[in-house]
Amino acid sequence: MSGKLYLKNHLPVILLNLLSILALSLFLLATGNTIQMVLFILADWLLVLALYLTAGYIYQKKRLEKLLEMARQLKERYLLPEVMPAPDQAEEQVYYQLLKMAGKSMLERISEVERERGEYRAYIEQWVHEVKTPITALKLLCENNRSPFSRDVLVELENINRCAEQALYYARSEHTEKDYSIREMNLADVVHGAIADNKYLLRQCDMTITVDNLELVVYADDKWVRFILNQIISNAVKYHSPQQPTLHIFAERLGDQVLLSIADNGIGIPESDLPRIFEKGFTGQNGRTIRSSTGIGLYLCKRLGDKLGIGLSASSAGSGGTTITLSFHINDFIAEVQS
């Protein structure tokens, strides 16, 4: 609170005192008092008024700064009326009650929204589990009746299954702590599992896959990491090179981290798009060429990686392929266990 604003708010009080001073001066002069006596009385009055305004300003400023600091420390600032002290002045009590009413209304609305989101998330999870049954049945039918047509159907079934998995993991991404299990995980097992999940998709574009140095162990949730790898592999297929597409998956130990890289020789990512590829809904220049891009896959990978403590970065040579790197942190305790 500035001193100028404080004086403006107390302008009626100041004007009333000035009028009172003027009236008192005229009265004292009319009753025969000397000018020196009148000036002495007026100086005392003004001094008391200045002390009153100064003390009030200091008190109000400290009180308001304390409230602001209290609000800054609160994570849910709409709860401020519940923790702030009740004011003494009648006017402030009215605003205090208005704040409490607004806070109560906000809490009721938040509870309603959370309930609706919970119901919608539960519906999505149930729908995904139910739709997986016919997808699995169709896969079995196609695998038992091999033909060029059934192979094409299997590719589309993998796409459908990936979209269903994406919806499921998106619904669960807000509460990953309820659905993850951190344990020892062999990178080779997870990578080969992700390749198997996309085998028909990889065969369709005739992609060559090479893997190197995957016999490393990290601590993470294999299910969530496998989902992230599925999204990256599907992107590599979507933006693959028209001639001899390749996918190189390799790992390396670097300091206190294990880096798992997935490199392709696809159309690459323009340098101007790289800083934004993990943003929700961002498709970039490539997305304008390939209409099926949604901008959700990499966003979801980054979001899950942040929740699980897995770093995610991307590099591209523009037109010479893209490399997505997952970084798993290894602390001293894990290093001792592995050794």
C-alpha positions as CSV (number, residue, x, y, z in Angstrom):
1,M,0.0,0.0,0.0
2,S,1.5,3.4,-1.0
3,G,1.4,6.5,1.2
4,K,-0.4,8.4,-1.6
5,L,-3.2,5.9,-1.8
6,Y,-3.5,5.9,2.0
7,L,-3.8,9.7,2.1
8,K,-6.4,9.6,-0.7
9,N,-8.5,7.1,1.3
10,H,-8.3,9.3,4.3
11,L,-9.0,12.5,2.4
12,P,-12.5,13.0,4.1
13,V,-10.9,12.8,7.5
14,I,-8.1,15.3,6.5
15,L,-10.6,17.8,5.0
16,L,-12.9,17.5,8.1
17,N,-9.9,18.3,10.3
18,L,-8.8,21.2,8.2
19,L,-12.3,22.7,8.3
20,S,-12.4,22.2,12.0
21,I,-9.0,23.9,12.3
22,L,-10.3,26.9,10.3
23,A,-13.5,27.1,12.3
24,L,-11.5,26.9,15.6
25,S,-9.1,29.6,14.4
26,L,-11.9,32.0,13.5
27,F,-13.5,31.4,16.9
28,L,-10.3,31.9,18.9
29,L,-9.5,35.1,17.0
30,A,-13.1,36.4,17.5
31,T,-12.9,35.8,21.3
32,G,-9.8,37.9,21.6
33,N,-7.0,35.3,21.6
34,T,-3.6,36.3,20.2
35,I,-2.3,35.0,16.9
36,Q,0.6,33.3,18.6
37,M,-1.9,31.3,20.9
38,V,-4.0,30.4,17.9
39,L,-0.9,29.2,15.9
40,F,0.3,27.2,18.8
41,I,-3.1,25.4,19.2
42,L,-3.2,24.8,15.4
43,A,0.3,23.4,15.4
44,D,-0.6,21.0,18.2
45,W,-3.7,19.9,16.3
46,L,-1.8,19.3,13.1
47,L,1.0,17.4,14.9
48,V,-1.6,15.1,16.5
49,L,-3.3,14.6,13.1
50,A,0.0,13.8,11.4
51,L,1.0,11.3,14.2
52,Y,-2.4,9.7,13.9
53,L,-2.1,9.3,10.1
54,T,1.5,8.1,10.3
55,A,0.7,5.5,13.0
56,G,-2.4,4.3,11.1
57,Y,-0.4,4.0,7.8
58,I,2.4,2.0,9.5
59,Y,-0.1,-0.3,11.2
60,Q,-2.2,-0.9,8.0
61,K,0.9,-1.4,5.9
62,K,2.3,-4.1,8.2
63,R,-1.1,-5.8,8.4
64,L,-1.6,-5.9,4.7
65,E,1.9,-7.0,4.0
66,K,1.4,-9.9,6.4
67,L,-1.8,-10.9,4.6
68,L,0.0,-10.7,1.2
69,E,2.9,-12.9,2.5
70,M,0.3,-15.4,3.9
71,A,-1.4,-15.5,0.5
72,R,2.0,-16.1,-1.3
73,Q,2.8,-19.0,1.0
74,L,-0.6,-20.7,0.3
75,K,-0.7,-23.2,-2.6
76,E,-4.5,-22.9,-2.8
77,R,-5.0,-19.2,-2.4
78,Y,-8.8,-19.4,-2.5
79,L,-8.4,-20.8,1.1
80,L,-7.1,-17.4,2.3
81,P,-10.4,-16.4,4.1
82,E,-10.1,-19.7,6.2
83,V,-6.7,-18.8,7.6
84,M,-6.6,-15.0,7.7
85,P,-7.6,-13.4,11.1
86,A,-11.1,-11.9,11.3
87,P,-11.0,-8.0,11.0
88,D,-12.2,-5.7,13.8
89,Q,-13.7,-2.9,11.7
90,A,-17.3,-3.2,10.6
91,E,-16.6,-2.4,6.9
92,E,-13.8,-4.9,6.7
93,Q,-16.0,-7.6,8.4
94,V,-18.4,-7.3,5.4
95,Y,-15.6,-7.8,2.9
96,Y,-14.3,-10.7,5.0
97,Q,-17.7,-12.4,4.9
98,L,-17.9,-11.8,1.2
99,L,-14.5,-13.5,0.8
100,K,-15.6,-16.5,2.9
101,M,-18.8,-16.8,0.8
102,A,-16.8,-16.7,-2.4
103,G,-14.3,-19.2,-1.1
104,K,-17.0,-21.6,-0.1
105,S,-18.6,-21.3,-3.5
106,M,-15.3,-22.0,-5.1
107,L,-14.7,-25.1,-3.0
108,E,-18.1,-26.4,-3.9
109,R,-17.4,-25.9,-7.6
110,I,-14.0,-27.5,-7.4
111,S,-15.5,-30.5,-5.6
112,E,-18.1,-30.8,-8.3
113,V,-15.6,-30.5,-11.2
114,E,-13.3,-33.1,-9.5
115,R,-16.2,-35.5,-9.1
116,E,-17.2,-35.0,-12.8
117,R,-13.6,-35.5,-13.9
118,G,-13.3,-38.6,-11.8
119,E,-16.4,-40.1,-13.3
120,Y,-15.2,-39.3,-16.8
121,R,-11.8,-40.8,-16.1
122,A,-13.4,-43.9,-14.8
123,Y,-15.6,-44.2,-17.9
124,I,-12.6,-43.8,-20.2
125,E,-10.7,-46.5,-18.3
126,Q,-13.7,-48.8,-18.5
127,W,-14.2,-48.1,-22.2
128,V,-10.6,-48.8,-23.0
129,H,-10.6,-52.1,-21.1
130,E,-13.8,-53.1,-22.9
131,V,-12.7,-52.1,-26.4
132,K,-9.5,-54.1,-25.9
133,T,-11.5,-57.4,-25.9
134,P,-12.7,-57.1,-29.6
135,I,-9.2,-55.8,-30.6
136,T,-7.6,-58.9,-29.2
137,A,-10.2,-61.1,-30.8
138,L,-9.7,-59.5,-34.2
139,K,-5.9,-59.9,-33.8
140,L,-6.4,-63.6,-33.2
141,L,-8.7,-64.0,-36.2
142,C,-6.2,-62.3,-38.5
143,E,-3.2,-64.2,-37.1
144,N,-5.1,-67.5,-37.7
145,N,-6.1,-66.5,-41.2
146,R,-2.9,-65.1,-42.7
147,S,-3.3,-63.1,-46.0
148,P,-2.3,-59.8,-47.4
149,F,-5.6,-58.4,-46.3
150,S,-5.3,-59.7,-42.7
151,R,-1.8,-58.2,-42.4
152,D,-3.2,-54.8,-43.4
153,V,-5.9,-55.2,-40.8
154,L,-3.3,-56.1,-38.1
155,V,-1.5,-52.8,-38.8
156,E,-4.7,-50.9,-38.3
157,L,-5.5,-52.8,-35.2
158,E,-2.1,-51.8,-33.8
159,N,-3.0,-48.2,-34.5
160,I,-6.4,-48.6,-32.8
161,N,-4.8,-50.3,-29.8
162,R,-2.2,-47.5,-29.5
163,C,-4.9,-44.8,-29.6
164,A,-6.9,-46.7,-27.0
165,E,-3.7,-47.0,-24.8
166,Q,-3.0,-43.3,-25.3
167,A,-6.5,-42.4,-24.1
168,L,-6.1,-44.7,-21.1
169,Y,-2.7,-43.4,-20.1
170,Y,-3.8,-39.8,-20.6
171,A,-6.7,-40.3,-18.2
172,R,-4.3,-41.8,-15.7
173,S,-1.5,-39.3,-16.2
174,E,-2.7,-37.0,-13.4
175,H,-2.5,-39.7,-10.8
176,T,0.5,-41.8,-11.9
177,E,1.5,-42.3,-8.2
178,K,-1.5,-44.6,-7.8
179,D,-0.5,-46.8,-10.8
180,Y,3.2,-47.2,-10.9
181,S,5.7,-49.6,-9.4
182,I,9.4,-48.6,-9.4
183,R,11.6,-51.6,-9.6
184,E,14.7,-53.0,-11.4
185,M,14.1,-52.9,-15.1
186,N,16.3,-54.3,-17.9
187,L,16.3,-51.9,-20.9
188,A,16.6,-54.8,-23.4
189,D,13.4,-56.4,-22.1
190,V,11.4,-53.2,-22.3
191,V,12.7,-52.2,-25.7
192,H,12.1,-55.6,-27.3
193,G,8.6,-55.6,-25.8
194,A,7.9,-52.2,-27.4
195,I,9.2,-53.4,-30.7
196,A,6.9,-56.5,-30.4
197,D,3.9,-54.2,-29.7
198,N,4.5,-52.4,-33.0
199,K,5.8,-55.3,-35.2
200,Y,3.1,-55.1,-37.8
201,L,3.4,-51.4,-38.1
202,L,7.2,-51.7,-38.5
203,R,6.8,-54.4,-41.1
204,Q,4.4,-52.3,-43.2
205,C,7.0,-49.6,-43.8
206,D,9.8,-52.2,-44.0
207,M,11.8,-50.5,-41.2
208,T,15.2,-51.9,-40.3
209,I,15.8,-52.0,-36.6
210,T,19.2,-52.2,-34.8
211,V,19.8,-52.3,-31.1
212,D,23.1,-51.7,-29.2
213,N,24.3,-51.9,-25.6
214,L,20.8,-52.5,-24.0
215,E,22.1,-54.8,-21.3
216,L,21.8,-52.0,-18.7
217,V,19.6,-51.9,-15.7
218,V,17.6,-48.9,-14.4
219,Y,14.9,-48.4,-11.8
220,A,11.6,-47.3,-13.3
221,D,8.1,-48.6,-14.1
222,D,8.4,-50.9,-17.1
223,K,4.8,-50.4,-18.1
224,W,4.9,-46.6,-18.3
225,V,8.4,-46.7,-20.0
226,R,7.1,-49.2,-22.6
227,F,4.1,-46.9,-23.3
228,I,6.6,-44.0,-23.9
229,L,8.6,-46.1,-26.2
230,N,5.5,-47.1,-28.1
231,Q,4.6,-43.5,-28.8
232,I,8.2,-42.7,-30.0
233,I,8.3,-45.7,-32.2
234,S,4.9,-44.9,-33.8
235,N,6.2,-41.4,-34.5
236,A,9.3,-42.8,-36.1
237,V,7.0,-44.9,-38.4
238,K,4.7,-42.0,-39.1
239,Y,7.5,-39.7,-40.2
240,H,9.8,-42.4,-41.7
241,S,12.1,-42.0,-44.6
242,P,10.6,-42.9,-48.0
243,Q,13.7,-44.9,-48.8
244,Q,15.2,-47.6,-46.5
245,P,13.8,-46.4,-43.1
246,T,15.9,-47.4,-40.1
247,L,15.5,-47.2,-36.4
248,H,18.5,-47.4,-34.1
249,I,18.0,-48.0,-30.4
250,F,21.0,-47.8,-28.1
251,A,21.9,-47.0,-24.5
252,E,24.9,-45.6,-22.7
253,R,26.0,-44.9,-19.2
254,L,27.0,-41.2,-18.7
255,G,27.9,-40.1,-15.2
256,D,25.0,-40.7,-12.9
257,Q,22.6,-41.3,-15.8
258,V,21.7,-44.0,-18.2
259,L,20.6,-42.6,-21.6
260,L,18.3,-44.6,-23.8
261,S,18.2,-43.1,-27.4
262,I,15.8,-43.9,-30.2
263,A,17.2,-42.6,-33.5
264,D,15.6,-42.7,-36.9
265,N,16.5,-41.5,-40.4
266,G,13.1,-40.0,-41.1
267,I,12.1,-36.6,-42.3
268,G,13.4,-34.9,-39.1
269,I,12.0,-31.9,-37.2
270,P,12.7,-28.3,-38.3
271,E,14.9,-26.5,-35.8
272,S,12.2,-23.9,-35.2
273,D,9.8,-26.6,-34.0
274,L,12.2,-28.5,-31.6
275,P,11.6,-26.3,-28.5
276,R,7.8,-26.9,-28.8
277,I,7.4,-30.5,-29.7
278,F,6.5,-31.5,-26.2
279,E,3.7,-28.9,-25.9
280,K,0.2,-30.2,-25.9
281,G,-1.5,-30.0,-29.3
282,F,1.7,-28.8,-31.1
283,T,2.1,-30.5,-34.5
284,G,4.6,-28.1,-36.2
285,Q,5.4,-28.1,-39.9
286,N,5.3,-31.9,-40.2
287,G,1.8,-32.0,-38.7
288,R,0.6,-29.8,-41.6
289,T,1.9,-32.4,-44.0
290,I,0.7,-35.5,-42.2
291,R,-2.9,-34.8,-41.2
292,S,-3.1,-37.6,-38.6
293,S,-0.8,-35.7,-36.2
294,T,-2.5,-34.7,-33.0
295,G,0.3,-33.3,-30.9
296,I,-0.7,-35.5,-27.9
297,G,1.8,-38.3,-28.1
298,L,5.1,-36.5,-27.2
299,Y,3.2,-34.2,-24.8
300,L,2.0,-37.2,-22.9
301,C,5.5,-38.8,-23.0
302,K,7.0,-35.7,-21.5
303,R,4.2,-35.4,-18.9
304,L,4.7,-39.0,-17.8
305,G,8.4,-38.7,-17.8
306,D,8.3,-35.7,-15.5
307,K,6.0,-37.6,-13.1
308,L,8.4,-40.6,-13.1
309,G,11.6,-38.6,-12.9
310,I,12.6,-39.6,-16.5
311,G,14.2,-36.9,-18.6
312,L,13.1,-36.6,-22.2
313,S,14.9,-34.6,-24.9
314,A,15.0,-34.4,-28.7
315,S,17.5,-33.5,-31.3
316,S,17.2,-33.4,-35.1
317,A,19.3,-32.6,-38.1
318,G,16.3,-31.0,-39.8
319,S,16.1,-33.4,-42.7
320,G,18.4,-36.2,-41.4
321,G,16.3,-38.0,-38.8
322,T,15.3,-37.5,-35.2
323,T,16.8,-38.8,-31.9
324,I,14.6,-38.9,-28.8
325,T,16.6,-39.6,-25.6
326,L,15.3,-40.9,-22.3
327,S,17.5,-40.2,-19.3
328,F,17.3,-42.4,-16.1
329,H,18.9,-41.0,-13.0
330,I,21.0,-43.4,-11.0
331,N,21.8,-42.3,-7.4
332,D,24.5,-43.6,-5.1
333,F,22.2,-46.1,-3.5
334,I,21.1,-47.7,-6.8
335,A,24.7,-47.8,-8.0
336,E,25.8,-49.7,-4.8
337,V,22.9,-52.2,-5.3
338,Q,23.9,-52.8,-8.9
339,S,27.6,-53.3,-8.1
